[in-house]
């Protein structure tokens, strides 16, 4: 019964979306206030209905109602509560439902918090948001109904893929989806602006917080996914460059470019058409990320063939959404006039360069991910593009961006002097030379990659500190006065510094892990000991444990470091009988200097088991750096000037000190 | 001129969308078939051995018994994910495994097998990916079920799962062995 309510609510939501799309759009064209005002209640109703539907599916999972096909295929009565909940979005149908839920939530947020928006803009944004919802509600209802019943109902379910039964992965998809779907608002605002034929700083002030919020969630989601891969897949890697990861990375790169170009629109009233285009591209890549990966076209063309109806539907949505928006762009964007002029060497110029590099990087990942499909379609040749391609292309593309990252924020708006900016960076340059030199002396083999990696990290970090010092006029005014300035810096200034320093920390982690990892693989029996670097490990015991829905072979290893007791680690190998799938649960001892990572492989006590030990220097810095970037996003969001509804307030005092000092 | 510039994103998108859509709409897409080689003889290649103490793969080696041929590479993440399943298959002796190491550095591949275990009875090296093209490999990992006559009977794209093995591949192996396939 409850499942039927969910299905009914979803069907109703479809018709509400239809009205939400048509009525406000028509009203805005006719300048009819009553029709435009329809947008708000429609968006609220839409959200409420989808929330009811999502609640119904969650209920089916919590009560293990196996008469619902989706639950029977993806859940099991013995599964722990957390994974019953995460199971709701851990499958195709449920994740689509979650997607439209977030979409409706954002539409609702515009309705609830958008009282300061011009009526026609608000109506059009909500209408476009409804249009996206319409397409995906149709997709769910016609091809992916999560409420389909099974008769007779099976006694128990088929369980969730055990690799996905993990706290890190339970929260990874929601984060990612909030990020993906968050860009839908940037898209809706872009479409509405094209229809209105007007893009101005107030528009950019509206778009920025939403984009920033989406970017922050996407960053957190990708980080969580990478961390999960690191500890769950049991081989110590943290980024594979596989199509699924790339699909989330492309919108991230484009979204990062969008964040920066929106600043130029806001502060300088320039780069309008480009920003609109980026908003379209970012959301298009998000769509591709969610749906093409889900449909399986990227990882295995089979899923597409197995269910051509779904694949074609998604392709149809993509073509209409992207093709339609780009057509609108081609027709309306030439009319957008920029008022702010700037010289090539200026803050704007730096941000343009930032955008160019990020776009090239996005294109690189795009080509690497889709090239096998293109080649196949054109010639029938099959190739696989793996990590070697991306390491050889993506990394060199990003290097100029790192050089620019220290320089750009030191350039003034409108017209800058390159020599003045470069001269400010002498401390940073000195720091870079010292760090790179130190690494050169310390490392005994193949020092080029670590010297470059840590050198660029030092350069970026030096640049961030220099920029902060400039901002608070350190050593040029009394130190107390500087500190006072530091405390009073706007949130966005902290946000930028944190995000940029996060990049430096991330580079350190990635460089250390890639170049300095040491590993040991042995076959050991209980009582055997092994040595790697400063660590000595003794395999004490091997035992079999029964978990709630799995068996586990657990090894107990006591570890000493330089002769001192250091840790007791218990890596596991689990077998989930329902899905007949083994998983590795690595034991990791993390510290600021790096990780000691132990995983066990095949074997038994009599013949010995395979024990794999890694020492991975600086690896936690990878996620620490990424989380600091997330923190940067949150700080920027906390900035009063970026807050939703702020446009009118700050417009009253455009020349005020807070604006002049703003972080950009 | 500037109008053309604004049209450019749409044109680029049209080209990309065309490449995806046209093959599907005209149903000419070979990818929509499980493999064009199903029930045809597996391509015969002479692939050199990866390891000193384990044979490579000659054109005749694919005949004689039912076996799984697995394309793998040390740089491929999903291959890592599927490896425990291959190890389990080998430990249970369910079906002989033949490995083809795809576009890899030999030392990386050897280290990889040493680290994760080696489930294969034979390993051939396909350094330039030419054999993979003839097999119709879309991307690693990919696994083929080859019967005693050396014909490809099933193709699995992506990492093997317990479900695919139990529901499809192992029953097919039994069938082929019983001579009913």
Contacts between the chains, C-beta under 8 A, distances in Angstrom:
chain1	res1	chain2	res2	distance
A	161	B	161	7.8
A	163	B	81	7.4
A	229	B	77	7.6
A	233	B	77	7.5
A	233	B	80	6.0
A	233	B	81	5.9
A	234	B	80	7.9
A	235	B	80	5.0
A	235	B	115	7.9
A	235	B	116	7.5
A	237	B	77	6.6
A	237	B	80	7.3
A	240	B	76	7.8
A	240	B	77	3.1
A	240	B	78	7.7
A	241	B	77	7.9
A	242	B	76	8.0
A	242	B	77	5.0
A	242	B	78	6.5
A	273	B	6	6.8
A	277	B	9	6.0
A	280	B	9	7.7
A	281	B	9	7.7
A	299	B	78	7.8
A	299	B	158	5.5
A	300	B	138	7.6
A	300	B	157	4.1
A	300	B	158	4.2
A	301	B	31	4.2
A	301	B	32	7.5
A	301	B	138	6.2
A	301	B	157	6.7
A	302	B	34	7.1
A	302	B	157	5.2
A	302	B	158	7.8
A	304	B	31	7.8
A	304	B	32	7.5
A	305	B	31	7.3
A	305	B	32	4.7
A	305	B	33	7.5
A	305	B	34	7.6
A	308	B	24	7.6
A	308	B	32	7.5
A	311	B	24	7.7
A	312	B	24	6.9
A	315	B	20	6.3
A	315	B	21	6.4
A	315	B	24	7.4
A	318	B	17	7.7
A	319	B	17	5.2
A	319	B	21	7.1
A	322	B	13	5.7
A	322	B	17	7.6
A	323	B	10	7.1
A	323	B	13	6.3
A	323	B	14	7.2
A	323	B	17	6.8
A	326	B	9	5.0
A	326	B	10	4.0
A	326	B	13	5.5
A	327	B	10	5.8
A	329	B	6	6.6
A	329	B	9	6.5
A	329	B	10	7.2
A	330	B	3	7.9
A	330	B	6	4.9
A	330	B	7	4.6
A	330	B	9	7.4
A	330	B	10	5.1
A	333	B	6	5.0
A	334	B	2	6.1
A	334	B	3	5.6
A	334	B	6	5.1
A	370	B	16	7.9
A	372	B	138	7.0
A	372	B	139	6.2
A	373	B	19	7.5
A	373	B	20	7.4
A	374	B	19	5.7
A	376	B	30	7.8
A	376	B	31	6.3
A	376	B	138	7.3
A	377	B	19	4.8
A	377	B	20	7.4
A	377	B	22	7.9
A	377	B	23	5.3
A	377	B	29	7.4
A	378	B	19	7.2
A	380	B	30	6.3
A	381	B	133	6.2
A	382	B	132	6.7
A	382	B	133	5.6
A	382	B	136	6.2
A	382	B	137	5.6
A	382	B	138	5.5
A	382	B	139	7.8
A	383	B	129	6.8
A	383	B	133	7.9
A	384	B	73	7.9
A	384	B	76	7.8
A	384	B	102	7.2
A	384	B	103	7.3
A	384	B	129	7.7
A	384	B	132	7.7
A	384	B	137	7.2
A	384	B	138	7.4
A	384	B	139	3.9
A	384	B	140	5.5
A	386	B	73	6.6
A	386	B	75	4.7
A	386	B	76	5.8
A	386	B	103	7.7
A	386	B	140	7.6
A	387	B	75	4.7
A	387	B	76	8.0
A	388	B	75	6.1
A	519	B	115	7.2
A	521	B	114	5.9
A	521	B	115	4.6
A	573	B	84	7.9
A	579	B	161	7.6
A	579	B	162	5.2
A	579	B	163	6.1
A	580	B	162	3.3
A	580	B	163	7.2
A	580	B	165	7.2
A	580	B	166	5.5
A	581	B	85	7.5
A	581	B	161	6.7
A	581	B	162	4.2
A	581	B	163	7.9
A	582	B	84	4.6
A	582	B	85	7.0
A	582	B	88	6.4
A	583	B	84	7.8
A	584	B	84	7.0
A	601	B	84	7.7
A	601	B	87	7.3
A	601	B	116	6.6
A	601	B	117	5.8
A	602	B	84	7.8
A	602	B	87	5.0
A	602	B	88	7.9
A	602	B	91	6.5
A	602	B	117	5.3
A	610	B	116	7.8
A	610	B	117	6.0
A	612	B	115	6.1
